Amino acid sequence: RSKGIEVVSINTDQVKWNWRNASKKDRISWINVYAGSVSPILFDYNIESYPTKIIYNNKFEIIEKKMNFLLDLLDLK
């Protein structure tokens, strides 16, 4: 956040209980929501693998979708 970046996780696991337990265990500190395994988000954003990282600018336009490491954010202009 101090660098102007906000992280949001959207989980599409089949079992909500697994997501909830893993989130608590990992102490997820960013926005972390459960969408479910039949969520339209899978099709809307053409999710092909996990994790999928989609980077938006401050106008909510997609600027990057094929990013391997979150540290790559520092290289985005």
N, C-alpha and C positions, 0 to 999 in steps of 0.2 A: 504493500500500500504506500509506503514511503517513496517508492519509485514511480508511483502513478499506475500501478498494476493491481487489478482485482482478480482473484482466482475464484471460480465458481465450479463446483463439481456437481455433475448430474449422473446419478447412478441408475443403471438399467438392469441390475441383477434380478433374477427370478424371485428371490425370497427377500422381502423387506427386512426380516429379522437379521439376516446375514449382514446387510448393509449397516443396520443400526449398531450391531455389535462391533463390526470392524471400525466404524467411525468413532465409537467410544474408545476402543482399544488403541487406535492410532492417534487419538486426541486431535481430530481434524479441527482446525481453528478458522478455516475459511468457510464461505457459504457452501453448503453441502446438502443437496436435496435428492430425494428418491423419486424417480419417474416410473419405474416398473419396466418389465421386460417386453411389454407390448406398446410402449409409448410411441407416439408418432414422431418423436424427436429422432428416433433411429433412422427413419426414412427421410424426414425433413432435412437432416444434415448428412445423409449418406454415410452413416457410421459403419465402417468396415472392420475396425479392430479396436482393441482396448489397450491402454487408454487412448482416446482421441482428443487431441488438443486443438481447439479452435480459438483463434485470437481475433478479437474485434478492436476497432479503434473507438474513440469516444463518440462517434456517430453511429455505433452499432453496425458498422460494415465489416465483413470478414476480410482480414488482411493476411491471414496465414492459417492453413489447415494441416499441412504436413510437417509438423514439428516433432522432433524426437525427444528433445530435452527442454525442460522449462528454462534452463539457463540460456537457451537460445533467444529468449525474450530480450535479453540485454543487447542483442545484435540487431533487433528490429528498429527501424527508423520510422 
